[in-house]
Amino acid sequence: MDNRITIIIKSAEELHLTTLYSYCMNLFKGQKLPSHDHDHHLRVWHYTKEMITMLPHGLREFNRNDIEQLMLAVFFHDTGLTVTLSEDHGSESAIILKRFLDRNRCAFPADTAMAVSAVEQHDKKEILETGESGLVPGIPIIVSLCDDLDAYGPAGILRYAEIYLLRGITFAELPGKVLKNLDLRFRRFTQQNWMPVDLIAKHEKRYNYTRDFYETMAQQNKVLQKEIIRCYMDYHKTTGGSLQGFAVNLLNGKNEDFRNFGCDLLADMESEPQCST
């Protein structure tokens, strides 16, 4: 681990983390979108810190400006979903980021162009399909990859279901759509020549968890997975509550399979960072 980067991250977090998290939380207030809300952005920041502190020594020297731009990009990348559920929400997210910077310019680097670009491009996954896997990792690629990491594990199962069903994809189409997108994300992740093997091994387990769920759901007469998702969407519609809240609901139920999934969901999220506001 690069202690220099760790020190820079800690200093930047002390100055900006609560402000960015609170601003993001206020944007999502009243929105029933727990799959992509302020806690999703905080999880992506957790994955971002993990990734950049595990990069091979000497691969890239991140400075304070880089870290602050990464923070801005991470905490605004999906805020455009408060305006539109479209896959092209990155442009709306960039507008929201620019508005924030206009009001808080003195607190952040003078040059934030890379952060704005990363926000606009984060869901244009083709930026990682054009031979960049062997290059030194830039801010847009890191943000996009770390956003992908939150698609894995039990939480990823529910996040996929929520956003896809809200976009009009049917239950019948859901497994196929998820598996195609999930495999694309993981292939991009593993194709980065600079990606630490330990990090790949860690997240491969979470990727397989999500994949196994939807692969099983795609099989005929496999109703458990469908019922878990239906149960989540009912919970989402009536409460708009958090993923953790849904897990607790499952644990308090009578269905053993549901309780097992709730246990897995809480375990997957138990190491999440917390941010006091």
C-alpha positions in Angstrom: 0.0 0.0 0.0 1.3 3.5 -0.9 1.3 5.4 2.4 1.7 8.7 0.5 -1.6 8.2 -1.3 -3.3 7.1 1.9 -2.2 10.3 3.6 -3.5 12.4 0.7 -6.8 10.5 0.7 -7.3 11.0 4.4 -6.6 14.7 4.2 -9.0 15.2 1.2 -11.7 13.2 3.0 -11.4 15.3 6.1 -12.0 18.4 4.0 -14.6 17.2 1.5 -16.2 13.8 2.3 -19.1 15.0 4.6 -19.9 17.9 2.2 -20.0 15.7 -0.9 -21.9 12.9 0.8 -24.5 15.3 2.3 -25.0 17.1 -1.0 -25.5 13.8 -2.8 -27.9 12.6 -0.1 -30.0 15.8 -0.5 -30.2 15.3 -4.2 -31.7 11.9 -3.7 -34.1 12.9 -0.9 -37.6 12.0 -2.0 -36.3 9.7 -4.7 -37.2 6.0 -4.4 -33.9 4.9 -5.9 -31.8 3.1 -3.3 -29.9 1.2 -6.0 -28.1 4.4 -7.1 -28.5 6.8 -4.1 -26.0 8.5 -1.9 -24.9 5.2 -0.3 -24.1 3.8 -3.7 -21.9 6.8 -4.3 -20.2 6.2 -1.0 -19.6 2.5 -1.8 -18.1 3.5 -5.1 -15.7 5.8 -3.3 -14.8 2.9 -1.0 -13.9 0.8 -4.1 -12.0 3.7 -5.6 -9.8 4.1 -2.5 -9.2 0.4 -2.4 -8.2 0.3 -6.1 -5.8 3.3 -6.2 -4.1 2.2 -2.9 -3.5 -1.3 -4.4 -2.0 -0.2 -7.7 1.5 -1.4 -8.4 4.1 1.0 -7.0 5.3 3.5 -9.6 2.5 2.9 -12.0 0.9 6.3 -11.4 1.6 9.1 -8.9 -1.7 10.5 -7.7 -1.5 14.0 -6.4 -4.0 16.0 -4.3 -5.7 17.4 -7.4 -6.2 13.9 -8.8 -7.7 12.7 -5.5 -10.1 15.6 -5.2 -11.2 15.2 -8.8 -11.8 11.5 -8.2 -14.0 12.4 -5.2 -16.0 14.9 -7.3 -16.5 12.4 -10.1 -17.5 9.5 -7.8 -20.0 11.5 -5.7 -21.7 13.0 -8.8 -21.5 10.2 -11.4 -25.1 8.9 -10.9 -26.8 12.1 -9.6 -28.3 12.6 -13.1 -30.7 9.7 -12.3 -32.6 12.2 -10.2 -33.5 13.9 -13.5 -33.7 10.9 -15.9 -33.5 7.1 -15.6 -32.0 6.9 -19.0 -28.7 5.2 -19.6 -27.5 8.5 -20.9 -27.9 10.2 -17.5 -24.1 11.1 -17.4 -24.7 14.3 -19.2 -27.3 15.3 -16.5 -24.9 14.3 -13.8 -22.2 16.6 -15.3 -24.7 19.5 -15.3 -25.4 18.9 -11.6 -21.6 18.7 -10.9 -20.9 22.0 -12.7 -23.7 23.7 -10.8 -22.2 22.5 -7.5 -18.7 23.7 -8.5 -20.1 27.1 -9.5 -21.3 27.5 -5.9 -18.2 25.9 -4.3 -15.4 26.8 -6.6 -13.0 28.1 -4.0 -13.0 24.7 -2.1 -11.9 22.6 -5.1 -9.1 22.6 -7.7 -9.2 25.3 -10.4 -9.1 22.6 -13.0 -11.9 20.1 -12.7 -12.3 19.2 -16.3 -11.2 15.6 -15.8 -13.9 15.1 -13.1 -16.6 16.5 -15.3 -15.4 14.3 -18.2 -15.4 11.2 -16.0 -19.0 11.9 -14.9 -20.2 12.3 -18.4 -18.4 9.1 -19.6 -18.8 6.8 -16.6 -21.6 4.7 -18.3 -20.1 4.9 -21.8 -18.3 1.6 -21.2 -16.8 1.6 -24.6 -14.1 3.9 -23.3 -12.6 0.7 -21.8 -13.1 -1.3 -25.0 -10.7 0.7 -27.2 -7.3 -0.7 -26.3 -6.8 1.3 -23.1 -6.3 -1.8 -21.0 -2.6 -1.5 -21.2 -2.4 2.2 -20.4 -1.8 4.0 -17.1 -5.2 4.2 -15.4 -6.8 7.6 -15.7 -9.6 9.2 -13.7 -12.5 8.3 -16.1 -11.4 4.7 -16.3 -11.1 4.3 -12.5 -14.5 5.9 -11.8 -16.1 3.7 -14.4 -14.5 0.5 -13.1 -15.3 1.2 -9.5 -18.9 2.0 -10.4 -19.0 -1.5 -12.0 -17.8 -3.1 -8.8 -21.0 -2.2 -7.0 -22.9 -4.4 -9.5 -21.5 -7.5 -7.9 -22.7 -9.5 -4.9 -26.2 -9.6 -3.3 -26.5 -5.8 -3.4 -25.7 -5.9 -7.1 -28.5 -8.4 -7.7 -31.0 -6.0 -6.3 -29.4 -2.9 -7.9 -29.7 -4.6 -11.4 -33.3 -5.6 -10.8 -34.4 -2.2 -9.6 -32.9 0.0 -12.4 -33.7 -2.4 -15.2 -37.3 -3.0 -14.2 -37.8 0.8 -13.7 -36.5 1.2 -17.3 -39.3 -1.1 -18.5 -37.4 -4.3 -18.9 -39.7 -7.3 -18.2 -39.1 -10.1 -15.7 -38.7 -12.5 -18.6 -36.0 -10.3 -20.2 -34.2 -9.5 -16.9 -31.8 -12.5 -16.5 -30.5 -12.3 -20.1 -30.1 -8.5 -19.9 -28.3 -8.7 -16.6 -26.0 -11.5 -17.6 -24.9 -9.8 -20.8 -24.1 -6.5 -19.0 -22.5 -8.2 -16.0 -20.1 -10.3 -18.1 -19.2 -7.1 -20.1 -18.3 -5.3 -16.9 -16.2 -8.1 -15.4 -14.4 -8.7 -18.7 -13.4 -5.0 -18.7 -12.2 -5.2 -15.1 -10.0 -8.3 -15.7 -8.6 -7.0 -19.0 -6.9 -4.0 -17.3 -3.2 -5.1 -17.4 -2.4 -3.0 -14.3 -5.2 -4.4 -12.2 -3.9 -6.1 -9.0 -4.5 -9.9 -9.1 -5.6 -9.8 -5.4 -8.3 -7.3 -6.3 -9.5 -9.4 -9.2 -9.7 -12.5 -7.0 -11.7 -10.6 -4.4 -14.3 -9.3 -6.7 -14.5 -12.4 -8.9 -16.3 -14.1 -6.0 -18.9 -11.3 -5.8 -19.3 -11.3 -9.6 -19.9 -15.1 -9.5 -22.6 -14.6 -6.8 -24.5 -12.2 -9.0 -24.0 -14.4 -12.1 -25.2 -17.6 -10.4 -28.3 -15.9 -9.1 -29.4 -14.6 -12.6 -28.2 -17.8 -14.4 -30.4 -19.8 -12.0 -33.3 -17.4 -12.5 -33.1 -17.9 -16.2 -33.8 -21.6 -15.8 -37.3 -22.9 -16.1 -39.3 -23.3 -12.9 -36.7 -21.4 -10.8 -39.1 -19.2 -8.8 -37.0 -18.4 -5.7 -34.9 -15.8 -7.4 -38.0 -14.2 -9.0 -39.8 -14.1 -5.7 -36.9 -12.4 -4.0 -36.8 -9.7 -6.7 -40.6 -9.3 -6.6 -40.4 -9.0 -2.8 -37.7 -6.3 -3.2 -39.6 -4.3 -5.8 -42.7 -4.4 -3.6 -40.6 -3.1 -0.7 -39.1 -0.5 -3.0 -42.5 0.7 -4.2 -44.0 1.0 -0.7 -41.1 2.3 1.3 -38.2 3.3 -1.0 -36.0 2.1 1.8 -32.4 1.1 1.9 -30.9 -2.2 0.8 -29.9 -2.9 4.4 -33.5 -2.3 5.4 -34.7 -4.9 2.9 -32.1 -7.4 4.2 -33.5 -6.9 7.8 -37.0 -7.5 6.5 -35.9 -10.8 5.0 -34.1 -11.9 8.2 -37.3 -11.2 10.1 -39.4 -13.3 7.7 -40.4 -17.0 7.9 -39.0 -18.1 4.6 -35.6 -19.8 5.2 -34.3 -19.1 1.7 -35.2 -15.5 2.0 -33.5 -15.3 5.4 -30.3 -16.9 3.9 -30.3 -14.3 1.1 -30.8 -11.5 3.7 -27.9 -12.8 5.6 -25.7 -12.8 2.5 -26.8 -9.3 1.7 -25.9 -7.9 5.1 -22.6 -9.7 5.0 -21.7 -8.3 1.6 -22.5 -4.8 2.9 -21.1 -5.0 6.4 -17.7 -3.6 5.5 -19.3 -0.5 3.8 -17.8 2.8 4.9 -19.9 5.1 7.0 -20.1 8.9 6.7 -21.5 11.0 9.6 -23.4 14.1 8.4 
